[in-house]
Amino acid sequence: MATATIHTKNLSINAAGTTNAAQGDGSSGYAYYGEFLYRVVQTIKARGGTVTYSSTRTSGTGTDANGRSNADNWDGPYRTAYGYSQIAWSMPAVRSVTRHYCAQLGGYGGTNTWRLKMNFTAAYTTSGGGSATQVPAVAGEYVLFGGGTDASPTFVAFQPTSGSFYFQSLYYDTTNLGGIVAAMYPTTGGVAGVTGAFFAIDPFQDGTYESGDDDAVTISLPAKLPVGSDLIEANEYVRYVAQKSLGGVAITSLKGLTKGAIPGGAAASARSGRRPGAQISWNRDASPTTPGGVSTCLIWNGPVTSVPNRAKLYSLKNPSDPPVEKLLLGDVAVDWDGTVPS
């Protein structure tokens, strides 16, 4: 795996942060539950992504978004307090392919939920129609998380609405395929599957996918850190859009496999105490079950340990390789810098 740049480390998040009175109803503040998404977007911007469109409340004291533009109007996490707020971004091109995303939060009081779309064609802007509370559209787009229509959307949970958390995020440069990973977990810690949030855009490694099937896997877990069962069964949490249609299926769920056993239940080496890690191979769960490709950002780790933690993992495939420093997040691990995580 490539070495990542850590963007945000040990950031404290209150899952029910409150705006000041002026940002609320004039006499008291509004709770905001979408800070995780705000922090994800900040990581994407640091990675070189460009915010192309946003909506939020820009005037008055109403509960919903009421203004939008082809710019980043999210100047702080409090902007996620307003119902149906939106933000869209374009990722830097990887292997000459640019992916465009558009996220929308749920209604006021439900901004811990979101709906996410993407396309390969064009950036999301006001020219795609919509309004401050309805996302614009682009031909050939796909709904990755959530459902319904732009005019009548349905949303899925992605962040808790109470509790204190730490947020960690990292990204890879274009040379190293440009993925991003973000996670938050309780300040009290926990184990795999603990309450929190997890999001990743995970490009396939070079040479591990069939011609025409190059794409990034987009992962959004329902208000928790990943356990193996989240990633190895077909569900709405791990989504993939092929650039060419396979058997008439252009968008599908994926499941994560590995060469050998998933090491979540594996023991550390009896001789050295070293912990094993193994590559994740993303594979289509729908027919035809052709493999997608190998993860750039994530590996399986074992044995599962409490969060937060770090360890030097050694390769199950090449045990003689030097162990690599990783941050352990549930049943997966990501690059880390050797410092003690909060």
Residue, then its C-alpha position, 0 to 999 in steps of 0.5 A: m500500500a502507498t503511504a498516506t498523508i494524515h490530514t486531521k488527527n485527534l480532532s474532538i467532535n461533539a455529535a450534537g454541536t450547537t450553533n450560536a444564537a444568531q446562527g439559530d433562531g435568534s434567541s438560541g442555537y440549533a443542534y448540528y449533526g453533520e460535522f462528520l460530512y463537513r470534515v470529510v469535505q475538508t479532507i477532500k479539499a486538502r487532497g485537491g478536490t474542488v467544491t463546485y456547489s453548496s447550499t445552506r442557510t444564508s439569511g434569516t432564522g429559518t431551519d432549512a437551507n435557503g441559499r446556494s451557489n457554485a462555491d463553498n458556502w460551508d465555512g464551518p461545521y455549523r453550516t450542517a445545522y440547516g435542513y436539506s443543505q447540500i455540498a458537491w465536489s469533484m475529485p482530482a482525476v485518477r488514471s484520467v477519470t474524474r468523479h463528481y459527487c453531490a451530498q445532501l443532508g436530511g431535513y432539519g433535526g435529521t442532518n445526521t442522515w444523507r443522500l449521495k450521488m456521483n457521476f463521471t460526466a460533469a461537476y454539479t452546479t446550479s446549471g443542473g436545476g434544483s434549489a437550495t433544498q433540492v440537489p442539481a442533476v447531471a445526466g448519467e448520475y447514480v445514487l450511491f447512498g439513500g434513495g428516492t428522487d431529487a424532488s422526494p429524496t430518502f436519506v440514510a444515517f451516517q453519524p450519531t446524534s449524541g456523544s463525544f468523538y475523535f475524528q481521524s482522516l487521511y488521503y493519498d496523492t494522485t501518484n498513489l491513486g488519490g483515495i481518502v479515508a475518514a473515521m470517528y469513534p467515541t472518546t471512550g474508545g471501543v471495539a470493532g463496530v463501535t458507534g461512530a462513522f466511516f467514509a472512504i473513496d478507495p480506488f483500485q490498485d493499478g493492474t488489479y482490475e479488468s480493462g474498463d472496470d477501473d473505479a473507486v469503491t465508495i464506502s459509507l457505514p451506518a454510524k459505526l466503524p467497520v466490522g468484517s460483516d459490513l464489508i463482505e456481504a452485499n449491502e448498501y454500504v459499499r458501492y461501486v460504479a463500473q465505467k462499462s456495464l457488466g451484464g447490464v449492471a452499471i452500479t452494484s454493491l461489492k464485498g471485500l474478500t482476501k487471499g486466504a482467511i480474513p485475519g480479524g480472528a487471526a492470532a498474533s505471531a506466537r514467536s514475535g507478537r506481530r499482528p497480521g494484515a491482508q489485502i482487501s480485494w473488492n469483488r462484485d456481489a451481483s451477477p456476473t461476479t467478476p472481481g473489481g480490484v484490490s483496495t488502495c486505502l484499506i487492509w484487513n487487520g487481526p486480531v481485532t483490538s480496541v479502538p483507538n490503537r495502532a500496530k505494526l502489521y506484517s503481510l500474510k502474503n509476504p511475512s518476510d516484508p518489514p511490518v508497516e505502521k497502521l491505525l486500527l479501525g474496527d476490522v480494517a487498518v489504514d496508514w499511520d505515522g507512529t504517534v499515539p492516537s487519541 
